[in-house]
Amino acid sequence: MPDQLAAQWGISVVQVQIHVDERTDDENRFDRGELINLLRSGADISTSPPDQGAFFWTYQQAVSQGADAIVSLHISGKLSATVEAARAAAQQVRVPVHVLDSSTTGMSLGFAALSAARAAAAGGHPRRVIEAAERRLYGSSEFIYVDTLEFLRKGGRIGAAAAMLGTALSLKPLITIRGGEVAPLSRVPGTKRALTKLTDIAVEFAGSRPVDIAIASAAPSEREMAMVQQLRERLVDLREIVLVQGSAVIGVHTGPGALGVTVSPA
């Protein structure tokens, strides 16, 4: 989620950790361009969830600011142990903490958090806030282009897409998140055709429904702008389309050149 949106809606973001050689730090303290170069050079890079204490103090800060209940949204538990750390911390807080496993990642999770924050800002009961998040999560999908599955394999996040390993270099994998884990979509010859196919999949999935779209990559460029233009022209009921700088942690696992499209029913 873009930092400015999180700040605007009072959403606290607990940072996942990135490990590069001997350095360990919050993901937002790493330069994404530097990480991509390190990935290309074969550097040893890994990630780990925030520790229980990071969640505890975030929850405590919310309580000190007047919160009488907390809704805590998280990346799929099949992709990260983050939700487990949140649940452990929630047991130590004196107000109710509702921990939700989103079963997804990317801006599918981001759009859900924004909907939940809007419901909370309107004075909604925690149940209404949770329903707002769950309603947004239902039907949202992540469609992702990667140059290679090697980084997902190295990070242990490959899931059902393992069946695509060994793909010829000329075939580019398209993947999604299904059942909370990485799953295969298609294999397409060449990057240009793969990105065209990715756009086609997003348009077909959206259909005639009102949708919000997010396009995420390490650094938006002409290819992302071209995709924005195509989606604007082809989608029947496009409410909002945003370009976002993808999470550094997701970039570590998807590798250089990755691009994700989120389709979220509005």
C-alpha positions in Angstrom: 0.0 0.0 0.0 1.3 3.5 -0.8 2.6 5.2 2.3 0.5 8.3 1.7 -2.7 6.2 1.7 -1.8 4.4 4.9 -1.1 7.8 6.6 -4.3 9.3 5.2 -6.5 6.6 6.7 -4.5 6.0 9.9 -3.4 2.5 8.9 -0.5 1.2 10.9 1.9 -1.0 8.9 4.1 -3.5 10.7 7.2 -4.1 8.6 8.4 -7.5 7.4 12.1 -8.1 7.8 14.6 -8.4 5.0 18.0 -10.1 5.4 20.8 -9.2 3.1 24.1 -11.0 4.0 24.7 -9.7 7.5 22.2 -6.9 7.5 18.6 -7.3 8.8 16.2 -4.4 8.8 12.5 -3.4 8.1 11.6 -3.7 4.4 10.9 0.0 4.1 14.5 0.8 4.9 15.9 -1.0 1.9 16.2 0.7 -1.5 14.1 -1.3 -4.0 16.5 -0.6 -6.9 19.4 -1.7 -4.8 17.6 -4.9 -3.8 16.9 -5.7 -7.5 20.5 -5.3 -8.4 21.5 -7.5 -5.5 19.1 -10.2 -6.7 20.5 -10.0 -10.2 24.0 -10.4 -8.7 23.0 -13.6 -6.8 23.3 -12.1 -3.3 21.9 -14.1 -0.4 18.6 -12.4 0.4 15.7 -13.7 2.5 12.7 -12.4 4.5 11.1 -13.2 7.8 7.9 -12.0 9.5 7.8 -9.2 12.1 8.4 -10.5 15.6 5.6 -10.7 18.2 6.9 -7.6 19.9 6.5 -5.4 16.8 2.8 -6.3 16.7 2.4 -5.9 20.5 3.8 -2.3 20.5 1.8 -1.4 17.4 -1.4 -2.6 19.1 -0.4 -0.8 22.3 0.1 2.5 20.5 -3.4 2.2 19.0 -4.8 1.6 22.5 -2.9 4.6 23.8 -4.5 6.7 21.0 -8.0 5.6 22.1 -8.7 2.4 20.2 -11.2 0.2 22.0 -10.8 -2.6 19.3 -8.3 -3.4 16.6 -8.7 -5.1 13.3 -5.4 -6.6 12.1 -5.1 -7.7 8.4 -2.4 -10.0 7.1 -0.7 -11.6 4.2 -1.8 -15.2 3.6 -0.7 -17.6 6.3 0.5 -20.0 3.6 3.0 -17.5 2.4 4.2 -16.1 5.7 4.1 -16.7 9.4 3.2 -13.0 10.0 -0.4 -13.8 11.0 0.9 -16.2 13.7 3.0 -13.5 15.3 0.0 -11.2 15.2 -2.2 -13.7 16.9 0.4 -14.3 19.7 0.7 -10.5 20.3 -3.1 -10.1 20.2 -3.5 -12.3 23.3 -1.4 -9.8 25.4 -3.5 -6.7 24.6 -6.3 -5.5 26.8 -8.7 -4.6 24.0 -10.1 -7.1 21.5 -7.8 -7.6 18.5 -9.4 -9.3 15.5 -6.6 -10.9 13.4 -7.6 -11.8 9.9 -5.7 -14.0 7.4 -6.5 -12.4 4.1 -5.4 -15.6 2.1 -3.8 -13.2 -0.4 -1.2 -10.5 -0.8 -0.4 -7.3 -2.8 -3.1 -4.7 -3.3 -5.9 -7.3 -2.8 -4.9 -6.9 0.8 -4.3 -3.2 0.4 -7.8 -2.4 -1.0 -9.3 -4.5 1.8 -7.4 -2.6 4.4 -8.6 0.7 2.9 -12.2 -0.4 2.9 -11.8 -1.5 6.5 -10.2 1.9 7.4 -13.1 3.8 5.8 -15.6 1.8 7.7 -13.7 2.4 11.0 -13.5 6.2 10.2 -17.2 6.2 9.8 -17.7 4.9 13.3 -18.4 1.3 12.3 -18.6 -1.5 14.9 -15.6 -3.9 14.6 -17.9 -6.5 13.0 -18.8 -4.0 10.3 -15.1 -3.1 9.8 -14.3 -6.8 9.4 -17.2 -7.3 7.0 -15.9 -4.4 4.9 -12.5 -6.0 4.6 -13.9 -9.5 3.9 -16.3 -8.2 1.3 -13.4 -6.5 -0.6 -11.2 -9.6 -0.3 -14.0 -11.8 -1.7 -13.5 -11.8 -5.5 -10.2 -9.9 -5.5 -7.4 -11.5 -7.4 -3.7 -11.1 -8.0 -2.3 -11.7 -11.5 1.5 -11.7 -11.7 4.1 -11.8 -14.4 7.6 -13.1 -13.4 10.7 -13.5 -15.5 11.5 -16.7 -13.7 10.1 -18.9 -11.0 13.6 -19.4 -9.5 13.2 -16.7 -6.8 9.9 -18.1 -5.6 11.5 -21.6 -5.5 14.5 -20.3 -3.5 12.2 -18.6 -1.0 9.9 -21.6 -0.6 6.8 -19.8 -1.7 6.2 -21.5 -5.0 3.2 -23.6 -4.0 1.3 -25.2 -6.8 3.3 -23.3 -9.4 6.1 -25.8 -8.7 4.6 -27.7 -11.6 5.8 -25.0 -13.9 9.5 -25.3 -12.9 11.8 -26.3 -15.7 9.9 -23.9 -18.1 12.0 -23.0 -21.1 13.7 -19.6 -20.8 11.6 -18.3 -23.7 8.4 -19.1 -21.9 7.4 -16.6 -19.3 5.3 -17.7 -16.3 2.0 -16.0 -15.2 0.9 -16.9 -11.7 -1.8 -16.0 -9.3 -2.7 -16.5 -5.6 -5.3 -19.3 -5.1 -6.2 -20.9 -1.8 -3.7 -18.6 -0.1 -0.7 -19.9 -2.1 1.1 -19.3 -5.4 -0.6 -21.1 -8.3 0.0 -21.3 -12.0 -2.0 -19.3 -14.6 -0.2 -19.7 -17.9 3.2 -19.9 -19.8 3.6 -17.5 -22.7 6.5 -17.1 -25.1 8.3 -13.8 -24.6 7.8 -10.9 -22.2 5.7 -8.8 -24.6 3.2 -11.5 -25.2 3.1 -12.5 -21.6 2.2 -8.9 -20.5 -0.5 -8.8 -23.2 -1.9 -12.1 -21.9 -1.8 -10.7 -18.3 -3.9 -7.7 -19.5 -6.3 -10.0 -21.2 -6.7 -12.1 -18.1 -7.4 -9.0 -16.0 -10.0 -7.7 -18.4 -11.7 -11.1 -18.6 -11.7 -11.5 -14.8 -13.2 -8.0 -14.3 -15.9 -8.5 -16.8 -18.7 -5.9 -16.5 -18.3 -5.5 -12.7 -17.2 -2.2 -11.2 -13.6 -2.7 -10.2 -10.5 -1.0 -8.9 -7.1 -1.9 -10.4 -3.6 -1.6 -9.1 -0.5 -2.3 -11.1 2.6 -3.0 -9.0 6.3 -3.2 -9.9 9.6 -2.3 -8.5 9.6 1.0 -10.4 6.8 2.1 -12.8 8.0 2.6 -16.3 6.6 2.8 -19.9 5.4 -0.8 -19.8 3.2 -0.1 -16.7 1.9 3.1 -18.3 1.0 1.2 -21.5 -0.9 -1.3 -19.4 -2.8 1.5 -17.6 -3.9 2.9 -20.9 -5.0 -0.5 -22.3 -7.0 -1.2 -19.1 -8.6 2.2 -19.2 -9.7 1.6 -22.8 -10.9 -2.0 -22.3 -12.6 -2.2 -18.9 -16.3 -1.7 -18.8 -16.6 -0.2 -15.3 -13.3 1.0 -14.1 -13.6 3.0 -10.8 -10.0 3.6 -10.0 -6.6 2.5 -11.3 -3.4 3.1 -9.4 0.3 2.5 -10.0 2.1 1.4 -6.9 5.6 0.6 -6.0 5.5 -3.1 -5.1 6.5 -4.3 -1.7 10.2 -4.9 -1.4 9.5 -8.3 0.3 7.3 -9.4 -2.6 10.0 -8.3 -5.0 12.6 -10.5 -3.2 10.4 -13.5 -3.9 9.2 -12.7 -7.4 12.5 -11.4 -8.7 13.6 -8.6 -11.1 11.1 -7.7 -13.8 8.0 -8.9 -12.0 4.8 -7.0 -12.5 1.5 -7.6 -10.7 -2.1 -6.6 -11.5 -4.7 -6.5 -8.8 -8.4 -6.7 -9.8 -10.6 -5.8 -6.9 -14.4 -5.5 -7.2 -15.4 -2.1 -5.9 
